[in-house]
């Protein structure tokens, strides 16, 4: 029986956090003795202790950025201690389960294995899009409902020790590598191009919530550096919508993004995609109906 599990995750606007919470609930319900969930940036900032050697299982969660992991995940992995055969699983979120996303985490997994982490499980769970393209609210809520079942299924497989590997076409893998290299530079530029409007009330939320410390106050002004990972947290959590992007505005959803608001809104029904669905959302039917996908 697995006694202790540590889930450490990075989440920009809440999608991966929701999945981490669902996994914690499912693992506990299925018999895990102790499940501890912590934010990745809190570990990096020494706000919490994360000792993988004291755990039976380690779970690492992150969103997919540019077909790879966000830079902060590499920073976390690089800071992990050397271990021997520590059983580890990966859960990641994306707005789609297209096969090109399967390459995300491959490099990070190699880093983990070099440090002695036995990564036996790797899975994508689809969550609503928070970048460039807005999903219909009903579909967004449906993905959250489906995530409950997916997380429970994943918990069962992980506790049973069942392996899962995401396969990717070699050509797609090279494409993913090129995209991920450009994405990191793009994320840094995205952050540097952020600006504060006159609507700002100087509440400091963006400074406090930035996972990389990229936002600071200088000479009574809020400024943005080159350490951004394009997580969008500052933009969507600003109470005054006072943070705007110059040159990258097309990536920001016009109405913002708040996953909790969607989940908790009783007027939104989560039955958008059915077997009769056509058009763009059609390819999600298999994912929605098959818990193993």
Wavefront OBJ file of the C-alpha trace (Angstrom):
o trace
v 0.000 0.000 0.000
v 1.314 3.410 -0.969
v 1.711 5.414 2.215
v 2.717 8.905 1.116
v 2.452 10.847 -2.128
v 3.748 14.326 -2.879
v 2.112 16.345 -5.655
v 4.059 19.406 -6.725
v 2.620 21.509 -9.513
v 2.922 24.738 -11.426
v -0.296 26.423 -12.507
v -0.610 29.790 -14.176
v -4.327 30.513 -14.231
v -5.655 27.550 -12.267
v -6.142 24.670 -14.714
v -3.306 22.505 -13.409
v -4.183 23.430 -9.842
v -7.715 22.101 -10.367
v -6.325 18.819 -11.707
v -3.866 18.563 -8.803
v -6.747 19.004 -6.347
v -8.813 16.385 -8.176
v -5.871 13.977 -8.066
v -5.346 14.580 -4.362
v -8.996 13.755 -3.705
v -8.960 10.669 -5.941
v -5.706 9.290 -4.513
v -6.961 9.741 -0.966
v -10.298 8.137 -1.764
v -8.498 5.175 -3.332
v -6.475 4.493 -0.211
v -3.299 6.576 -0.266
v -2.392 7.173 3.369
v -1.132 10.735 2.972
v -1.229 13.057 -0.049
v 0.522 16.419 0.150
v 0.017 19.037 -2.569
v 2.330 22.038 -2.961
v 2.920 24.797 -5.481
v 6.156 24.524 -7.413
v 7.074 28.187 -7.017
v 6.664 27.900 -3.252
v 9.295 25.168 -3.246
v 11.634 27.279 -5.370
v 11.054 30.270 -3.098
v 11.775 28.144 0.010
v 8.299 28.881 1.371
v 7.605 25.153 1.776
v 9.783 22.073 2.074
v 9.507 19.285 -0.466
v 11.523 16.161 0.336
v 11.022 13.505 -2.358
v 13.141 11.012 -0.450
v 10.510 10.895 2.305
v 7.762 9.965 -0.171
v 6.658 6.708 -1.758
v 5.457 8.457 -4.913
v 6.191 11.847 -6.468
v 3.753 13.528 -8.861
v 4.788 16.537 -10.955
v 2.140 18.655 -12.674
v 2.405 21.484 -15.178
v 0.637 23.105 -18.117
v 2.034 22.644 -21.616
v 3.654 25.830 -22.913
v 4.872 25.863 -26.497
v 4.807 22.057 -26.726
v 7.098 21.775 -23.697
v 7.188 22.446 -19.960
v 7.409 26.040 -18.690
v 10.929 27.134 -17.749
v 10.026 27.121 -14.064
v 9.604 23.323 -14.226
v 13.194 22.908 -15.428
v 14.308 25.158 -12.567
v 12.438 22.913 -10.135
v 13.814 19.688 -11.612
v 17.362 21.053 -11.577
v 16.979 21.788 -7.863
v 15.768 18.317 -6.901
v 18.131 16.074 -4.924
v 19.669 12.967 -6.400
v 17.673 9.848 -5.516
v 17.643 6.188 -6.448
v 14.634 4.769 -8.275
v 12.051 7.169 -6.842
v 8.720 6.311 -8.474
v 7.472 9.436 -10.247
v 4.512 10.339 -12.426
v 3.711 13.346 -14.615
v 0.332 15.011 -15.086
v 0.000 17.945 -17.418
v -2.770 20.097 -18.792
v -3.395 21.404 -22.272
v -6.278 22.838 -24.272
v -6.084 19.882 -26.651
v -4.848 16.294 -26.689
v -3.442 16.427 -30.233
v -0.446 14.148 -30.617
v 2.093 16.944 -31.059
v 1.517 17.771 -27.377
v 2.780 14.310 -26.439
v 6.344 15.530 -26.708
v 5.915 17.933 -23.813
v 7.863 16.762 -20.719
v 10.198 14.491 -22.695
v 13.275 16.593 -21.964
v 12.216 17.195 -18.370
v 11.681 13.450 -17.922
v 15.218 12.794 -19.157
v 16.509 15.296 -16.590
v 14.503 13.536 -13.891
v 15.781 10.100 -14.846
v 19.378 11.290 -14.754
v 18.696 12.268 -11.149
v 17.317 8.832 -10.303
v 13.589 9.505 -10.647
v 11.796 6.527 -12.173
v 9.164 8.267 -14.308
v 6.696 5.501 -15.111
v 3.584 7.504 -15.971
v 2.917 10.513 -18.206
v -0.551 11.841 -18.991
v -2.319 14.872 -20.486
v -5.645 16.062 -19.118
v -7.484 18.584 -21.266
v -8.661 21.786 -19.646
v -10.198 24.970 -21.104
v -8.107 27.214 -23.311
v -6.788 30.314 -21.565
v -4.623 31.541 -24.413
v -5.589 33.106 -27.754
v -8.731 31.019 -28.347
v -11.672 31.052 -25.956
v -13.686 27.862 -25.602
v -17.435 28.024 -25.186
v -18.213 28.153 -21.441
v -20.365 25.023 -21.693
v -17.457 23.116 -23.253
v -15.053 24.528 -20.667
v -17.270 23.218 -17.882
v -17.644 19.874 -19.632
v -13.857 19.487 -19.721
v -13.785 20.157 -15.976
v -16.423 17.465 -15.398
v -14.456 15.029 -17.548
v -11.278 15.911 -15.641
v -12.888 14.480 -12.498
v -13.244 11.085 -14.163
v -9.808 11.289 -15.786
v -8.138 12.156 -12.470
v -9.857 9.246 -10.738
v -8.803 6.872 -13.514
v -5.257 8.199 -13.337
v -5.180 7.770 -9.555
v -6.173 4.138 -9.943
v -3.475 3.458 -12.526
v -0.771 5.262 -10.562
v -1.547 3.451 -7.311
v -1.570 0.143 -9.191
v 1.857 0.950 -10.622
v 0.611 0.829 -14.185
v 2.885 2.586 -16.649
v 1.730 5.057 -19.295
v 3.910 6.572 -22.009
v 2.907 9.262 -24.483
v 4.223 8.462 -27.942
v 5.047 11.071 -30.552
v 6.021 10.955 -34.203
v 9.782 11.716 -34.506
v 9.046 14.546 -36.944
v 6.567 16.090 -34.512
v 9.165 15.767 -31.770
v 11.670 17.853 -33.728
v 8.963 20.402 -34.483
v 8.105 20.509 -30.792
v 11.761 21.138 -29.887
v 11.984 24.070 -32.274
v 8.694 25.530 -31.053
v 9.659 25.179 -27.393
v 12.937 27.022 -27.914
v 11.104 29.885 -29.578
v 8.388 29.846 -26.916
v 10.812 30.540 -24.081
v 12.158 33.609 -25.860
v 8.608 34.612 -26.744
v 7.531 34.282 -23.111
v 10.354 36.545 -21.977
v 9.431 39.139 -24.608
v 5.758 38.798 -23.713
v 6.517 39.688 -20.116
v 8.792 42.563 -21.044
v 6.033 44.055 -23.228
v 3.430 44.088 -20.457
v 2.316 47.499 -19.266
v 0.167 48.954 -16.485
v -2.717 51.246 -17.451
v -4.177 54.151 -15.495
v -6.806 51.761 -14.100
v -4.173 50.298 -11.744
v -4.978 50.812 -8.035
v -1.516 49.645 -6.918
v -2.902 46.681 -4.970
v 0.305 44.703 -5.534
v -1.488 41.471 -6.393
v 0.488 41.016 -9.596
v 3.774 41.399 -7.717
v 2.775 38.972 -4.970
v 1.391 36.352 -7.362
v 4.095 36.301 -10.037
v 5.704 32.831 -9.830
v 9.071 33.995 -11.149
v 9.376 37.379 -9.416
v 9.270 39.081 -12.800
v 7.075 41.966 -11.598
v 8.531 44.566 -9.278
v 7.891 48.081 -8.037
v 10.566 50.603 -8.966
v 10.335 54.358 -8.323
v 6.639 53.989 -7.495
v 6.030 52.250 -10.829
v 5.274 48.609 -11.562
v 7.765 47.214 -14.063
v 8.146 43.907 -15.864
v 11.427 42.117 -16.504
v 12.652 39.326 -18.782
v 11.841 36.445 -16.435
v 8.253 35.861 -17.592
v 7.010 32.353 -18.393
v 3.817 33.690 -20.016
v 1.547 32.038 -17.458
v -1.022 34.898 -17.805
v -1.695 34.874 -14.065
v -1.045 38.585 -13.562
v -3.317 39.604 -16.433
v -6.307 37.457 -15.531
v -6.111 37.975 -11.776
v -5.838 41.764 -11.908
v -9.021 43.139 -10.273
v -8.942 46.235 -12.513
v -7.854 44.523 -15.759
v -5.055 47.060 -15.699
v -2.315 44.912 -17.248
v -2.112 44.932 -21.041
v 0.247 43.407 -23.558
v 1.826 45.452 -26.311
v 2.300 43.397 -29.449
v 0.974 40.164 -27.926
v -2.585 41.270 -27.216
v -3.988 38.563 -29.492
v -2.953 35.927 -26.929
v -5.095 37.422 -24.146
v -8.749 36.387 -23.927
v -10.889 39.504 -24.222
v -13.194 38.563 -21.330
v -10.401 37.201 -19.161
v -10.174 33.706 -17.733
v -11.413 32.420 -14.383
v -11.747 28.652 -14.163
v -13.375 28.746 -10.710
v -16.083 31.076 -11.967
v -16.916 28.649 -14.761
v -16.969 25.637 -12.449
v -19.117 27.336 -9.821
v -21.621 28.949 -12.197
v -24.856 26.881 -11.974
v -26.190 28.512 -15.133
v -23.472 26.920 -17.273
v -24.288 23.380 -18.374
v -21.428 21.052 -19.194
v -22.908 18.975 -21.986
v -21.544 20.800 -25.023
v -19.836 18.006 -26.989
v -21.901 14.949 -27.953
v -21.653 12.236 -30.571
v -23.614 14.556 -32.861
v -21.069 17.370 -32.612
v -19.509 18.604 -35.826
v -16.817 21.122 -36.701
v -13.764 21.954 -34.559
v -15.051 20.342 -31.370
v -15.776 17.037 -33.117
v -12.296 15.635 -32.438
v -12.912 15.893 -28.679
v -15.702 13.272 -28.758
v -13.320 10.368 -28.239
v -11.586 12.147 -25.359
v -14.895 13.042 -23.709
v -16.436 9.584 -23.977
v -13.414 7.356 -23.240
v -11.947 7.770 -19.747
v -8.789 5.923 -20.781
v -7.816 8.487 -23.427
l 1 2 3 4 5 6 7 8 9 10 11 12 13 14 15 16 17 18 19 20 21 22 23 24 25 26 27 28 29 30 31 32 33 34 35 36 37 38 39 40 41 42 43 44 45 46 47 48 49 50 51 52 53 54 55 56 57 58 59 60 61 62 63 64 65 66 67 68 69 70 71 72 73 74 75 76 77 78 79 80 81 82 83 84 85 86 87 88 89 90 91 92 93 94 95 96 97 98 99 100 101 102 103 104 105 106 107 108 109 110 111 112 113 114 115 116 117 118 119 120 121 122 123 124 125 126 127 128 129 130 131 132 133 134 135 136 137 138 139 140 141 142 143 144 145 146 147 148 149 150 151 152 153 154 155 156 157 158 159 160 161 162 163 164 165 166 167 168 169 170 171 172 173 174 175 176 177 178 179 180 181 182 183 184 185 186 187 188 189 190 191 192 193 194 195 196 197 198 199 200 201 202 203 204 205 206 207 208 209 210 211 212 213 214 215 216 217 218 219 220 221 222 223 224 225 226 227 228 229 230 231 232 233 234 235 236 237 238 239 240 241 242 243 244 245 246 247 248 249 250 251 252 253 254 255 256 257 258 259 260 261 262 263 264 265 266 267 268 269 270 271 272 273 274 275 276 277 278 279 280 281 282 283 284 285 286 287 288 289 290 291 292 293
